[in-house]
Amino acid sequence: MSSSPRLFVYGATGYTGKLVAAEAAARGVDVVLGGRDAEKLAAVAEPLGLATRTVSLADGPRLRATLEEFAAVLHIAGPFSATARPMVAACLATGTHYLDVKGEIDVFEALARRDEEARRAGIALVPGVGFDVVPTDCLAAHVAARVTDPERVLIAVAGIGGGVSRGTAKTLIEFIGRGLAIRRDGVISYRPMGSLTRDFDFGAGPVRAIGMPLGDVATAFHSTGAPNVETYVVASGGIPNALRLGRLVAPLLRLRGVQSFLKKRVDRGAPEGPTEQERAGTRTQILAEVEGAEGQRARALLETPSPYALTATAAVEALRRVAGGCAAPGYHTPATALGADFVLELEGCARWDLEPI
């Protein structure tokens, strides 16, 4: 592994990548920006005074030679279902710590299966260091520590308005086709979208939330040990009905041709992501409930900035800490790598322990 203090951010020309690059520059964190398009990289890096490296994930030898320079890489180039494998392979070969900002359940699970490889290579694999899944994972780990033998984790998210980036929209197309993921007795299974609802009390009375396949279905199992995990989002307007109708077209959404068509439509017509004003005007609440084997229950509430604002600050700080050796070699969730209180060290985050109901 390189002894260089410099850190690599790959995928810096996308919406989230630009936010991360700006955050790193504002904090004086010495990062080098990477991607496959030199002109687009320069447009992002030059105003920030940052260096660049142009390399394609398809060019394995060049990618490995590039990573030799760095102690850690933050991978932001999605969709991660296609891009995580070559980057992780290069990190294992070069002894470079790997972090990313994905929220894709299948990719979380694929990286978890590479734990032993990472241990042998002496690197930490720490996916999900953005909004997916830093706040939810840290909150779940905090609440689980308050019960004996956690058996069930429920996570609900409210206040995620303001729009999504193109990358997130394309990921949504993929997971709606798969359906609603839940974990039962340690095994991930799928149900029709819109088939699971539940009331949660964030402090102003019960509100209805609908099951959504968030990344914590994968990560909460590893960070808490609980074999049963469900994740929900408080959705208003026509979203719940749209999700229920989505089950009718789910077989079509699983077809690669249909997915490709819809993703191209996103690239052509969707905005790059929420505006600065939309990010600043959004506050998100997360509720975690954990049941223990002996009937114990615990709850806690976390409030954070908007998902994209939190992603930038969390990812830069996680990259800095993991490169500094805070995480032992192997696979980690954000909470096992950085601690359940990591989220409280990020600006604008606050947590309250609640009485069980």
One Martini backbone bead per residue (centre of mass of N, CA, C, O) as a GRO file, in nm:
protein
  357
    1MET     BB    1   0.098   0.034   0.020
    2SER     BB    2   0.075   0.352   0.014
    3SER     BB    3   0.225   0.636   0.192
    4SER     BB    4   0.042   0.827   0.079
    5PRO     BB    5  -0.188   1.092   0.165
    6ARG     BB    6  -0.328   1.052  -0.086
    7LEU     BB    7  -0.650   1.066  -0.244
    8PHE     BB    8  -0.910   0.885  -0.418
    9VAL     BB    9  -1.159   1.002  -0.662
   10TYR     BB   10  -1.400   0.813  -0.830
   11GLY     BB   11  -1.636   0.990  -1.016
   12ALA     BB   12  -1.616   1.329  -1.024
   13THR     BB   13  -1.838   1.414  -1.271
   14GLY     BB   14  -2.070   1.379  -1.110
   15TYR     BB   15  -2.287   1.488  -0.889
   16THR     BB   16  -2.157   1.365  -0.632
   17GLY     BB   17  -1.861   1.412  -0.708
   18LYS     BB   18  -1.873   1.723  -0.698
   19LEU     BB   19  -1.948   1.746  -0.399
   20VAL     BB   20  -1.700   1.598  -0.289
   21ALA     BB   21  -1.482   1.777  -0.411
   22ALA     BB   22  -1.573   2.040  -0.273
   23GLU     BB   23  -1.547   1.938   0.018
   24ALA     BB   24  -1.248   1.867   0.014
   25ALA     BB   25  -1.142   2.148  -0.064
   26ALA     BB   26  -1.271   2.307   0.176
   27ARG     BB   27  -1.102   2.111   0.391
   28GLY     BB   28  -0.809   2.030   0.274
   29VAL     BB   29  -0.824   1.764   0.122
   30ASP     BB   30  -0.598   1.543  -0.038
   31VAL     BB   31  -0.717   1.503  -0.356
   32VAL     BB   32  -0.777   1.288  -0.637
   33LEU     BB   33  -0.920   1.294  -0.951
   34GLY     BB   34  -1.133   1.053  -1.121
   35GLY     BB   35  -1.158   0.920  -1.467
   36ARG     BB   36  -1.237   0.886  -1.827
   37ASP     BB   37  -1.259   1.215  -1.862
   38ALA     BB   38  -1.045   1.471  -1.896
   39GLU     BB   39  -1.226   1.720  -1.949
   40LYS     BB   40  -1.427   1.681  -1.713
   41LEU     BB   41  -1.218   1.678  -1.490
   42ALA     BB   42  -1.100   1.961  -1.532
   43ALA     BB   43  -1.369   2.116  -1.478
   44VAL     BB   44  -1.364   2.030  -1.174
   45ALA     BB   45  -1.058   2.068  -1.067
   46GLU     BB   46  -0.945   2.353  -1.136
   47PRO     BB   47  -1.127   2.537  -0.945
   48LEU     BB   48  -1.006   2.357  -0.686
   49GLY     BB   49  -0.698   2.264  -0.715
   50LEU     BB   50  -0.693   1.973  -0.850
   51ALA     BB   51  -0.598   1.670  -0.927
   52THR     BB   52  -0.553   1.417  -1.193
   53ARG     BB   53  -0.690   1.094  -1.327
   54THR     BB   54  -0.693   0.903  -1.622
   55VAL     BB   55  -0.927   0.622  -1.611
   56SER     BB   56  -1.034   0.302  -1.684
   57LEU     BB   57  -1.197   0.021  -1.571
   58ALA     BB   58  -1.113  -0.154  -1.833
   59ASP     BB   59  -0.806  -0.077  -1.741
   60GLY     BB   60  -0.641  -0.264  -1.536
   61PRO     BB   61  -0.337  -0.183  -1.539
   62ARG     BB   62  -0.384   0.125  -1.506
   63LEU     BB   63  -0.547   0.112  -1.248
   64ARG     BB   64  -0.332  -0.020  -1.072
   65ALA     BB   65  -0.113   0.198  -1.115
   66THR     BB   66  -0.279   0.424  -0.988
   67LEU     BB   67  -0.339   0.294  -0.701
   68GLU     BB   68  -0.040   0.286  -0.600
   69GLU     BB   69  -0.055   0.596  -0.496
   70PHE     BB   70  -0.282   0.494  -0.288
   71ALA     BB   71  -0.453   0.425   0.016
   72ALA     BB   72  -0.738   0.537  -0.103
   73VAL     BB   73  -1.076   0.483  -0.234
   74LEU     BB   74  -1.347   0.671  -0.378
   75HIS     BB   75  -1.638   0.529  -0.513
   76ILE     BB   76  -1.880   0.696  -0.761
   77ALA     BB   77  -1.921   0.503  -1.009
   78GLY     BB   78  -2.201   0.437  -1.168
   79PRO     BB   79  -2.330   0.151  -1.154
   80PHE     BB   80  -2.225  -0.078  -0.913
   81SER     BB   81  -2.308  -0.340  -1.061
   82ALA     BB   82  -2.065  -0.262  -1.280
   83THR     BB   83  -1.810  -0.108  -1.106
   84ALA     BB   84  -1.707  -0.256  -0.846
   85ARG     BB   85  -1.542  -0.501  -0.936
   86PRO     BB   86  -1.288  -0.364  -1.075
   87MET     BB   87  -1.208  -0.190  -0.830
   88VAL     BB   88  -1.172  -0.413  -0.618
   89ALA     BB   89  -0.962  -0.578  -0.769
   90ALA     BB   90  -0.748  -0.350  -0.767
   91CYS     BB   91  -0.733  -0.315  -0.458
   92LEU     BB   92  -0.639  -0.606  -0.392
   93ALA     BB   93  -0.372  -0.581  -0.568
   94THR     BB   94  -0.266  -0.288  -0.415
   95GLY     BB   95  -0.366  -0.217  -0.118
   96THR     BB   96  -0.648  -0.055  -0.138
   97HIS     BB   97  -0.874   0.113  -0.001
   98TYR     BB   98  -1.239   0.072   0.005
   99LEU     BB   99  -1.490   0.306  -0.109
  100ASP     BB  100  -1.846   0.396  -0.108
  101VAL     BB  101  -2.200   0.524  -0.216
  102LYS     BB  102  -2.381   0.293  -0.204
  103GLY     BB  103  -2.734   0.111  -0.209
  104GLU     BB  104  -2.681  -0.189  -0.309
  105ILE     BB  105  -2.754  -0.492  -0.202
  106ASP     BB  106  -2.596  -0.689  -0.387
  107VAL     BB  107  -2.320  -0.541  -0.348
  108PHE     BB  108  -2.290  -0.570  -0.051
  109GLU     BB  109  -2.294  -0.882  -0.054
  110ALA     BB  110  -2.051  -0.923  -0.242
  111LEU     BB  111  -1.845  -0.785  -0.047
  112ALA     BB  112  -1.887  -0.967   0.200
  113ARG     BB  113  -1.766  -1.223   0.042
  114ARG     BB  114  -1.462  -1.059   0.050
  115ASP     BB  115  -1.336  -1.057   0.333
  116GLU     BB  116  -1.092  -1.253   0.315
  117GLU     BB  117  -0.947  -1.111   0.087
  118ALA     BB  118  -0.906  -0.844   0.241
  119ARG     BB  119  -0.739  -0.958   0.470
  120ARG     BB  120  -0.504  -1.062   0.294
  121ALA     BB  121  -0.457  -0.763   0.164
  122GLY     BB  122  -0.498  -0.535   0.396
  123ILE     BB  123  -0.803  -0.433   0.358
  124ALA     BB  124  -1.074  -0.211   0.339
  125LEU     BB  125  -1.431  -0.263   0.306
  126VAL     BB  126  -1.643   0.045   0.261
  127PRO     BB  127  -1.950   0.064   0.202
  128GLY     BB  128  -2.178   0.325   0.230
  129VAL     BB  129  -2.057   0.653   0.290
  130GLY     BB  130  -2.332   0.774   0.271
  131PHE     BB  131  -2.654   0.793   0.312
  132ASP     BB  132  -2.578   0.529   0.189
  133VAL     BB  133  -2.564   0.413   0.533
  134VAL     BB  134  -2.475   0.588   0.770
  135PRO     BB  135  -2.726   0.678   0.945
  136THR     BB  136  -2.874   0.402   0.959
  137ASP     BB  137  -2.640   0.226   1.062
  138CYS     BB  138  -2.568   0.386   1.317
  139LEU     BB  139  -2.850   0.369   1.444
  140ALA     BB  140  -2.883   0.064   1.455
  141ALA     BB  141  -2.632   0.010   1.633
  142HIS     BB  142  -2.717   0.180   1.873
  143VAL     BB  143  -2.988   0.034   1.937
  144ALA     BB  144  -2.882  -0.263   1.954
  145ALA     BB  145  -2.702  -0.204   2.216
  146ARG     BB  146  -2.984  -0.191   2.405
  147VAL     BB  147  -2.999  -0.500   2.349
  148THR     BB  148  -3.056  -0.841   2.361
  149ASP     BB  149  -3.023  -1.005   2.103
  150PRO     BB  150  -3.088  -0.913   1.817
  151GLU     BB  151  -3.377  -0.972   1.585
  152ARG     BB  152  -3.503  -0.678   1.501
  153VAL     BB  153  -3.508  -0.440   1.225
  154LEU     BB  154  -3.633  -0.102   1.199
  155ILE     BB  155  -3.651   0.131   0.920
  156ALA     BB  156  -3.719   0.489   0.891
  157VAL     BB  157  -3.781   0.740   0.633
  158ALA     BB  158  -3.791   1.105   0.638
  159GLY     BB  159  -3.734   1.362   0.424
  160ILE     BB  160  -3.641   1.305   0.082
  161GLY     BB  161  -3.664   1.547  -0.067
  162GLY     BB  162  -3.558   1.728  -0.382
  163GLY     BB  163  -3.460   1.488  -0.526
  164VAL     BB  164  -3.262   1.320  -0.778
  165SER     BB  165  -3.024   1.176  -0.930
  166ARG     BB  166  -2.942   1.006  -1.207
  167GLY     BB  167  -2.810   0.767  -1.064
  168THR     BB  168  -3.046   0.707  -0.873
  169ALA     BB  169  -3.263   0.665  -1.087
  170LYS     BB  170  -3.124   0.415  -1.217
  171THR     BB  171  -3.132   0.241  -0.962
  172LEU     BB  172  -3.441   0.239  -0.926
  173ILE     BB  173  -3.501   0.078  -1.180
  174GLU     BB  174  -3.370  -0.182  -1.078
  175PHE     BB  175  -3.522  -0.230  -0.794
  176ILE     BB  176  -3.815  -0.237  -0.894
  177GLY     BB  177  -3.777  -0.498  -1.059
  178ARG     BB  178  -3.711  -0.680  -0.807
  179GLY     BB  179  -3.824  -0.545  -0.546
  180LEU     BB  180  -3.886  -0.621  -0.213
  181ALA     BB  181  -3.651  -0.618   0.038
  182ILE     BB  182  -3.589  -0.870   0.289
  183ARG     BB  183  -3.509  -1.002   0.617
  184ARG     BB  184  -3.513  -1.361   0.696
  185ASP     BB  185  -3.330  -1.544   0.888
  186GLY     BB  186  -3.073  -1.409   0.713
  187VAL     BB  187  -3.253  -1.388   0.449
  188ILE     BB  188  -3.297  -1.270   0.131
  189SER     BB  189  -3.605  -1.138   0.009
  190TYR     BB  190  -3.897  -1.110  -0.216
  191ARG     BB  191  -4.142  -0.861  -0.284
  192PRO     BB  192  -4.380  -0.671  -0.369
  193MET     BB  193  -4.431  -0.368  -0.443
  194GLY     BB  194  -4.638  -0.228  -0.189
  195SER     BB  195  -4.684  -0.480   0.037
  196LEU     BB  196  -4.548  -0.290   0.270
  197THR     BB  197  -4.674  -0.161   0.582
  198ARG     BB  198  -4.623   0.110   0.835
  199ASP     BB  199  -4.623   0.254   1.149
  200PHE     BB  200  -4.471   0.570   1.257
  201ASP     BB  201  -4.314   0.760   1.533
  202PHE     BB  202  -4.150   1.085   1.517
  203GLY     BB  203  -4.344   1.278   1.741
  204ALA     BB  204  -4.650   1.338   1.575
  205GLY     BB  205  -4.738   1.067   1.520
  206PRO     BB  206  -4.860   0.851   1.314
  207VAL     BB  207  -4.709   0.715   1.014
  208ARG     BB  208  -4.704   0.613   0.688
  209ALA     BB  209  -4.515   0.340   0.557
  210ILE     BB  210  -4.311   0.206   0.294
  211GLY     BB  211  -4.161  -0.042   0.154
  212MET     BB  212  -3.799  -0.042   0.104
  213PRO     BB  213  -3.486  -0.128  -0.065
  214LEU     BB  214  -3.256  -0.079   0.140
  215GLY     BB  215  -2.925  -0.131   0.228
  216ASP     BB  216  -2.988  -0.241   0.526
  217VAL     BB  217  -3.067  -0.529   0.454
  218ALA     BB  218  -2.761  -0.587   0.452
  219THR     BB  219  -2.598  -0.419   0.683
  220ALA     BB  220  -2.754  -0.466   0.956
  221PHE     BB  221  -2.669  -0.760   0.990
  222HIS     BB  222  -2.358  -0.686   1.036
  223SER     BB  223  -2.393  -0.452   1.268
  224THR     BB  224  -2.612  -0.629   1.469
  225GLY     BB  225  -2.711  -0.949   1.404
  226ALA     BB  226  -2.981  -0.928   1.283
  227PRO     BB  227  -3.203  -1.148   1.094
  228ASN     BB  228  -3.418  -0.901   1.088
  229VAL     BB  229  -3.511  -0.680   0.807
  230GLU     BB  230  -3.663  -0.350   0.768
  231THR     BB  231  -3.756  -0.099   0.518
  232TYR     BB  232  -3.858   0.255   0.512
  233VAL     BB  233  -4.083   0.506   0.360
  234VAL     BB  234  -4.210   0.821   0.364
  235ALA     BB  235  -4.490   0.847   0.146
  236SER     BB  236  -4.647   1.063  -0.073
  237GLY     BB  237  -4.912   1.080  -0.251
  238GLY     BB  238  -4.865   0.864  -0.540
  239ILE     BB  239  -4.642   0.660  -0.460
  240PRO     BB  240  -4.777   0.409  -0.339
  241ASN     BB  241  -4.951   0.348  -0.591
  242ALA     BB  242  -4.715   0.327  -0.789
  243LEU     BB  243  -4.582   0.082  -0.653
  244ARG     BB  244  -4.817  -0.110  -0.686
  245LEU     BB  245  -4.826  -0.084  -0.998
  246GLY     BB  246  -4.529  -0.180  -1.045
  247ARG     BB  247  -4.584  -0.490  -1.025
  248LEU     BB  248  -4.702  -0.511  -1.318
  249VAL     BB  249  -4.403  -0.412  -1.452
  250ALA     BB  250  -4.162  -0.573  -1.335
  251PRO     BB  251  -4.091  -0.774  -1.565
  252LEU     BB  252  -4.000  -0.545  -1.756
  253LEU     BB  253  -3.777  -0.414  -1.561
  254ARG     BB  254  -3.589  -0.681  -1.591
  255LEU     BB  255  -3.521  -0.588  -1.865
  256ARG     BB  256  -3.251  -0.467  -2.023
  257GLY     BB  257  -3.386  -0.299  -2.246
  258VAL     BB  258  -3.571  -0.134  -2.061
  259GLN     BB  259  -3.357  -0.018  -1.878
  260SER     BB  260  -3.193   0.124  -2.097
  261PHE     BB  261  -3.415   0.311  -2.195
  262LEU     BB  262  -3.473   0.457  -1.921
  263LYS     BB  263  -3.183   0.560  -1.871
  264LYS     BB  264  -3.170   0.739  -2.122
  265ARG     BB  265  -3.401   0.922  -2.038
  266VAL     BB  266  -3.261   1.031  -1.790
  267ASP     BB  267  -3.010   1.156  -1.931
  268ARG     BB  268  -3.186   1.351  -2.118
  269GLY     BB  269  -3.426   1.473  -1.895
  270ALA     BB  270  -3.288   1.488  -1.628
  271PRO     BB  271  -3.170   1.624  -1.375
  272GLU     BB  272  -2.875   1.602  -1.212
  273GLY     BB  273  -3.002   1.746  -0.947
  274PRO     BB  274  -3.027   1.900  -0.677
  275THR     BB  275  -3.026   2.194  -0.561
  276GLU     BB  276  -2.894   2.394  -0.329
  277GLN     BB  277  -3.168   2.481  -0.217
  278GLU     BB  278  -3.286   2.196  -0.182
  279ARG     BB  279  -3.073   2.091   0.011
  280ALA     BB  280  -3.103   2.317   0.233
  281GLY     BB  281  -3.436   2.254   0.264
  282THR     BB  282  -3.350   1.967   0.386
  283ARG     BB  283  -3.484   1.731   0.624
  284THR     BB  284  -3.396   1.429   0.795
  285GLN     BB  285  -3.560   1.132   0.920
  286ILE     BB  286  -3.469   0.865   1.156
  287LEU     BB  287  -3.599   0.541   1.243
  288ALA     BB  288  -3.519   0.305   1.507
  289GLU     BB  289  -3.607  -0.045   1.562
  290VAL     BB  290  -3.546  -0.285   1.833
  291GLU     BB  291  -3.553  -0.638   1.885
  292GLY     BB  292  -3.526  -0.875   2.126
  293ALA     BB  293  -3.518  -1.202   2.242
  294GLU     BB  294  -3.652  -1.088   2.535
  295GLY     BB  295  -3.853  -0.838   2.440
  296GLN     BB  296  -3.696  -0.608   2.378
  297ARG     BB  297  -3.696  -0.242   2.334
  298ALA     BB  298  -3.576   0.005   2.091
  299ARG     BB  299  -3.530   0.367   2.031
  300ALA     BB  300  -3.445   0.608   1.762
  301LEU     BB  301  -3.358   0.947   1.658
  302LEU     BB  302  -3.263   1.103   1.344
  303GLU     BB  303  -3.107   1.406   1.228
  304THR     BB  304  -3.052   1.544   0.895
  305PRO     BB  305  -2.949   1.633   0.628
  306SER     BB  306  -2.948   1.599   0.325
  307PRO     BB  307  -2.844   1.337   0.145
  308TYR     BB  308  -2.624   1.494  -0.028
  309ALA     BB  309  -2.491   1.654   0.196
  310LEU     BB  310  -2.411   1.408   0.369
  311THR     BB  311  -2.243   1.253   0.165
  312ALA     BB  312  -2.007   1.448   0.138
  313THR     BB  313  -1.914   1.454   0.440
  314ALA     BB  314  -1.898   1.148   0.499
  315ALA     BB  315  -1.706   1.054   0.271
  316VAL     BB  316  -1.459   1.228   0.336
  317GLU     BB  317  -1.422   1.135   0.630
  318ALA     BB  318  -1.402   0.832   0.578
  319LEU     BB  319  -1.158   0.840   0.393
  320ARG     BB  320  -0.961   0.966   0.595
  321ARG     BB  321  -0.986   0.742   0.818
  322VAL     BB  322  -0.925   0.483   0.661
  323ALA     BB  323  -0.645   0.578   0.558
  324GLY     BB  324  -0.551   0.603   0.876
  325GLY     BB  325  -0.652   0.309   1.015
  326CYS     BB  326  -0.949   0.258   1.160
  327ALA     BB  327  -0.969  -0.013   0.989
  328ALA     BB  328  -0.979  -0.325   0.960
  329PRO     BB  329  -0.938  -0.575   0.780
  330GLY     BB  330  -1.213  -0.596   0.566
  331TYR     BB  331  -1.543  -0.603   0.609
  332HIS     BB  332  -1.768  -0.311   0.619
  333THR     BB  333  -1.948  -0.099   0.783
  334PRO     BB  334  -1.971   0.208   0.895
  335ALA     BB  335  -2.007   0.121   1.199
  336THR     BB  336  -1.764  -0.088   1.213
  337ALA     BB  337  -1.546   0.128   1.118
  338LEU     BB  338  -1.655   0.419   1.281
  339GLY     BB  339  -1.905   0.398   1.443
  340ALA     BB  340  -2.213   0.488   1.577
  341ASP     BB  341  -2.110   0.808   1.627
  342PHE     BB  342  -2.020   0.929   1.357
  343VAL     BB  343  -2.275   1.094   1.269
  344LEU     BB  344  -2.242   1.311   1.510
  345GLU     BB  345  -1.974   1.444   1.362
  346LEU     BB  346  -2.175   1.563   1.169
  347GLU     BB  347  -2.313   1.816   1.033
  348GLY     BB  348  -2.652   1.838   1.148
  349CYS     BB  349  -2.653   1.604   1.368
  350ALA     BB  350  -2.913   1.426   1.561
  351ARG     BB  351  -2.989   1.241   1.873
  352TRP     BB  352  -3.264   1.028   2.006
  353ASP     BB  353  -3.386   0.866   2.271
  354LEU     BB  354  -3.656   0.638   2.302
  355GLU     BB  355  -3.940   0.511   2.390
  356PRO     BB  356  -4.102   0.244   2.393
  357ILE     BB  357  -4.413   0.095   2.212
   0.00000   0.00000   0.00000
